[in-house]
Amino acid sequence: QPLLQKWESWLVENNLTPLQGCLGFVLSNPHIDRVVVGVDSLEQLQEIIAATTGIFLSPPDDLCCDDPDLINPARWRLT
């Protein structure tokens, strides 16, 4: 929970949506050339394209985490 609160605070401080924050993290990495995303609608695709314009910010180091329950989508449990 504290890590998610830090994440949300960082988004607010930088006037970013969660989508912009996530894509910005990936797109700011010089070792990543391509990003694959899935969409369910034209609206989602348009949101993703809009989120990829502008300056990309990497989240601060204190948001890094190696907890597999958090970083591995296969282990996520939606309730």
VENJORA-V566331 format. One record per backbone hydrogen bond with DSSP energy under -1.0 kcal/mol. CO is the residue of the C=O (numbers start at 1). NH is the residue of the N-H. Records with the same first field share a line. If there is no record, write none. Layout:
CO: NH + NH
This chain:
1: 5
2: 6
3: 7
4: 8
5: 9
6: 10
7: 11
8: 12
9: 13
10: 14
11: 16
12: 15
17: 21
18: 22
19: 23
20: 24
21: 25
22: 26
23: 27
24: 28
26: 29
29: 32
41: 45
42: 46
43: 47
44: 48
45: 49
46: 50
47: 51
49: 52
50: 53
60: 63
61: 64
67: 70 + 71
68: 72
72: 75
73: 76
